[in-house]
Amino acid sequence: MESDLTGDTRANLPPLQLHVPEPKYRPGDTVDFSDIDVPPAGSARRPDPGEPAEAFHELAYGLVRVLDDEGRAVGPWAPRLSGEQLRRMLRYMVTVRAFDERMFRAQRQGKTSFYMKCTGEEAVAVAATMALQRDDMAFPSYRQQGILIARDWSLVDMMNQIYSNKGDRLHGKQLPIMYSTREGAFFSISGNLATQYPQAVGWAMASAAKGDTRIAATWCGEGSTAEGDFHSALTFATVYRAPVIFNVVNNQWAISSFSGFAGAEATTFAARAVGYGIAGLRIDGNDALAVYAATEWAAERARTNQGPTLIEHFTYRAEGHSTSDDPSQYRSAEEASEWPLGDPIARLKDHMIAIGEWDEDRHKAQDLEIAEMVKKAQKEAEANGILGHGLHQPLDTLFEGVFEDLPWHLKEQQAQMMAEEEASGRPWSRKEGGK
């Protein structure tokens, strides 16, 4: 009897196997996205922001959509935006794309070391930002330059940071595109994935503890949901009902690894919310109106002490991961053009034309105007220096912006550096006049 329980009963079982996720399409493959379930626009119900999270679990598995195939805004999630608001949204998204194109070319020309485009994902940052308050704190990942642009931040200031030149507010201490500005309510981007998640929760908890009315919003890619920081953040947010919005940008690829390695084959990323008992929405990330509506809903939920919301933005990374990446080495060239949810800029433009708030001639004119605006900003930023033009920052800035109060041993090193500069006759510090 003992042998039956320990050994013989397993004799006919197949050997154990591991499942290794594999993307459906590799370079050279014909792409077919017909297996992606795209429900009709307007079919998802919109619960009251005060409803308990367990009452609408289905929204974590479906797809909230507002814009239909004819460019109409339909269903309960359709936001009430004026023509002026729509024009500003479109302008910001077009500006992001023009900014990306020019900075990408600048990197290829050797003017900076690194850049990351967000082509096809412009709505994720722009529309969400427009649904937040200007002083709500943003904790972005590295593909949300649209947050700053939607807050009317200076393009020159952003370019100065990309060039790490003498106008760089971060004094060259950050990798290009990792902006930071307190005045813009934009927390410093980190190259370490998902660190912004617990930081956002901590900030949101502090805001609530002080009795403030500001909330936090944070973004990460779907690959980052596999990081421990992601889950630690959700645990704290769940327990303390932190007023925070978690945005997961599911653009199908984490560098060269497809979303299956983060768990996409098993369930949606919005379903992570179900396990933590918080509100979860899965939305069409290429539908600017759906992004706006979902963020507006989540913000109301946070401000009324209903707790956090996790929003999965179902979208597609149309370009490479960065200027260091060649996507043709790991995915089919047809994927971007075959993506079933289209181009967010084109979809918003078509909607505005359909309701009489826009036309093709105005769109072409705006494209030219914005291209010239970005070009002018680039020239102004490059006057402050570019990569390869030598040291742009005085050496004594090396000791700034890291500690609130400089430790004694760094003060000693700073004094030593100043003395050596003076002795060498090559002053690089501001004290000695700079160079």
N, C-alpha and C positions, 0 to 999 in steps of 0.2 A: 504493500500500500504506500509506503514511504517513497519508493522509486517512482510510482505513478505521479506523485505530487511534485517531485523535484526534477526528474530527468526525462522519463519516457514520454510524458504528455507533450513535450516540446519537440519531439523528433520529427513531426510532420509540419511544423511551422516553417514559413519561409524565413530566410535570414533578414535581420533588420537592415533598413536602408535609410540614408539621409536624403532629403530633398534639397537639391541645389537650384535656386531660382535661375531662370534663363530668360532673357528678353525675347520677345516673339520675333523681332526683326533685327537682323544684323546688316552690315554694309552689303549692298547689292540685292537685298530682298525686296520683294514687292510688298507694300504696306496695305493692310486692310484693318481699319479700326471699327468695322461693323459690329464687333462684339461689345463695344462700349455702349452702355445704356444711357441714352440722352432723352430724358422724359420731356414731354411738351412744356414749353414755357408757361408759367403761371399755374402749373398743376400742384405745386407744393403748398400745403397750408401754412399760414403764418400765425403761430400761437401768440397769445398775449405775452409781452415780455415778463410778466409776473408769474407765468405758469411754471410749475415744478418741472425740472429737467426730465424726469421719468415719463412725463406726459407726451413727449414728442420725440421719442427715440428714432422714429422712422426718418427724421430729417438728417440724421447722421449717416444714413445709408442711401438716400436719394440724391437729388441734385436740384437745388433751388435755382431757378432761372426766371428772368424777367423779360428779356428781349426774344421775340419769336423770329422765325425765318423771314418775315416781312418787315422786320425792324420795329414792330410795335411793342410797347411796354404793357404787359398783360399780367393779370393775376394779383393776389393779395400782397405780394412783396413789392409791387411797382411803387417806387418812391415818388413823392410829389416834389419834383424839382422844377424850378423856373427855367425859362430859356436862357437866362443869364448864367445860372448855375451849370447848365449843360454845356454852354459855350466855354466856360472856364474849365470844366472837367476835360473837355476835348483838347483845349489849348495846352493844359498841363501835360496830358499824355503825349501830344505831338512834340512838346518841348523835350520831354524825357527821351523820346526816340531820336530826336535831332542831336541832343546832347551826347547820347550814346554813340551815335555814328561818328561825330567829330572827335570824341575822346578815343574811340577805337582806332581811328586813323592816326591820331597823335601818338599812340603807343606803337603802331606799326612804323611810324617815322622816327622812332627812337627818342621821342620827347618825354616819355615816362616809361616806367618799367612794367606796368601792370594795369589792366582794366577789366571790368566785368559788365557786360550788357544785360539788360532785362527785356530784350525784344520779345513781344508777345505776352509779357507779364505786367505791362504798364498799369492796367486797371487795379491790380492787387494793391499797389501802394497809393496811387493817386486817388481813386474813388474812396478807399478806406480812410485816408487822411481827411478828405473833405467831409466825411461823416463824423469826424471827431472834433473836439474843441482845439483851438490853437495851442493851448497850454497843456493839453493832455500829453503825457510823456510817451515818446516812441522809443522802443528798444528794438531796432531793426537788425536784420541780417545784412549780408553784403549786396543784395540785389533790390534794395528799396530806396534808391536815389530819388524816386518819385515823391517820397515824403517831404524832403526838403524843397523840391520844386513846387509841390502843391502848397507849401507854406511860404511861397514867394521868396525863398532864400536866394542869395546872390549866386549866380552861376560863376562869377569870377572867384568868389570865395571857395566854391567847390573845386574849381579847376586849380586854384593855388594849392589846395591839399593834394590833388592828384599829381601835380608837378613837384611837390615838396619844395617849393621855392621860398623866397624871402617873405612872401605874403601868406604863407601857410600858418594858420592859427595854431596848428599842432607842432610847429617847429620841426617838421620832418620826422617825428617820432612814430608815425603810423604808416602802415602800408597804404599806397594809393587806393582811393575809393572808400577808405574806412574813416568817414567823416565823424565829427563830434562837435556839437554846439549846445551849450546850456540855453542860450537865448532862443534857439530853435526848438527847444524841448526834444532834443535828438541825442540819445545816449550813444556814447562811443561804440562803434562797430568793433567786433572782435573776430579775429581769424580763428579762434577756438570755437567750434560749433556748439550752439545751444547754451552758451554761458549767459546770453541775454535773457533766457527764460526765468531762471531764479532771480536774476537782478530785477526784472520787471515785476515779479510777484512781491519781492521785498519792498520795492518802491510803492507799489499799490497798497500793501499792508501799512506802510508808514503814512501814506496819504489818508487812509481810513482811520488810523490811530490818532492822527492830528485833527480829525473832523473836517478835512478838506473836501472839495467836490471834484477834484481832478482824478482821472483814471489813467491806467497804463495800457498800452497795446504793444505786443511784441510779435515778431515774425521769425520763422525759421523754415528751412526746406524740409521736405518729407523725410529725407535721409537722416536729418538731425533728430527725428523723433526716436531714433534708436539710441540716442545718447542718454546717459544717466541723468544729466541735468534737466532734461525735458521732464522726466518722470518725478524727480524731486520737486520741480516747480509745480506740477499739477497736484501733487500731494499737499503741499502747503496751501495752494490756492483753494483746494477743496475744503480743507479743514477750517480755514479762516474766512472763507467766502471773499477772497480778495477781489477788489474791483479791477479786473484785468481781462483783456481780450487776447487769446492765443490764436495767432494766425499761422496755419501750416500751409506753406506754398507747395502744393504737390505738382511740380512741373515735370514729373515722370523720370527725371534723371538727377542723381547725386554724383557730380563729376562724371565718371564713366560707368558708374554702377546704377542700374535701373531700379525703380522704386520697389521691386520685389524683394530686394535685400533689406528693406526697412519694414517689410510686412504687408505690402500692397496686395499680394496674392491671397492673403487670408481674409482681409476685411478692408474697410475704408480707414483713412487716417482720422476722420471725424469720429469714428467709433471709439477712439481712445477716450473720448469724453464720457462715453457710457460707463466704462469701467470705473471712472472716478466719480460718477454721480453728478457731473456738471453738464450744462447745456452744450450740445454739439450740432453744428450745421455743416453740411457739405454743399458747396455752392459752385456755380459756373464761374470760374475765375477769369474768363474772357468776356464776361458780361459786366460792364462797369456799373450798371444799375443794380444788379444783384449784389455786387460787392458793397456798394453804398448802402443798400437796404439792410443787408446782414450786419454790417458794422454799426449802423444806426440803431438797430434792434439790440445788438449786444451791448452797445454803450448805454442805452437806457436801462438795460438789465443791471449793468454794473453800478450805475449811478443811483439806482433804487435799492441797493443792497441785496440783490438777488444772486450775486456771486459771479464767477467767471464764465466765459463762453469760449469754446474752441471752434474755430472756423477753418475748414479745409477748403482751400481755393484750388479747384481742379483745373489745371492749366497745362501749358506746355512750354518748355524752354526751347525757343526757336533757334538760338545760337549756341555756340560752345559754352562750356562752363566759364571760361575766362579766356584772355588772350594767350594763355599758356596751353590751351586745350584744342585738340582737333577732333570734333565729333564724328567726322567721316570714318574714323578708325574703329568706332564701336556701335554706330547706329545707321540705319538706312537713311539715305539722303532724302527720301520721300516723306519722312515722318512729319516734318514741319508743314509741308504743303497739304498733307492729307489729314491733319488734325481736325476732328469734326467740329470743334467749337470756334473755329475761325480766328480772325484778328480782332483784338478788342477795340483798336482805334477805328477800323473799318465798320465794325458793328455799331459803335456809338455814333459815328458819322451818318450811317444809313438811317438810324433812328431819328436823328435830328432833322435830316432831310425829309423823312416821312411825315414829321409833324410840322414842317414848315419853318423850322428854326435855323436852317442851314442850307447851303447849296454847294455844288461842285466848284464853282468859280471862287467862292469865298474860301473854300478849303484849300485850293491851290494857292491862292494869295497868302493865306495864313502859313502854309508850308514854306513859302519863299521868305516871308517876313521873319519867321522863327529861325530859319536856317541862317539868315543874316545876323539876327540877334545873337545866336550862339557863336557864330564866327567872330563877331565883334568882341564878345566876352573872352574868347580864346586869345585873341591878340592882346587884350589887356592883361590877362593872366600871364601870358608868355613873356611880357615885358618884365615880370618879376623873376624870370628864370625858368629853365627847363632842365631835364636830366642831362648830365654831361657838361654843364656850364660851371662846375665847381661847387664849392661850399656856399650855400645860400644863407645859412643861419649863423649868427655869431656863436662862438663856441660856448659862451657862458649860458646860453639857453639850454645846453645839455642838462643843466641842473634844475630846470624849471618844469612845472607842469606834471611832476610825478608825486612829490610829497607836499602836503599842505605847509608843513614846517620842515625845512631842510635839516636832516640829521647832522650831528657834529662832524662825523667822519667825512661826509660829502662837502661840508663847508671847508674842511681842511684841504680836500682835493681841489676844490674850486680855487682856493687861495694859491695853492701850488701851481695850478695851471696858469693863473694870471701872472705869477712871478716868472714862470718859464717863458710865457709869451713876451713879457717885457724885456727879458734878457736876450731873447732871440731877435728882437727888433721886428717881428712879424705879428703885430697885434691883430687878433681875430675877434676880440671881445668888444662889446658895446662900450665898456669902460675906457678902452683904448681907442675908440673911434670907429671900430669895425673895419671891414674891407669889402 
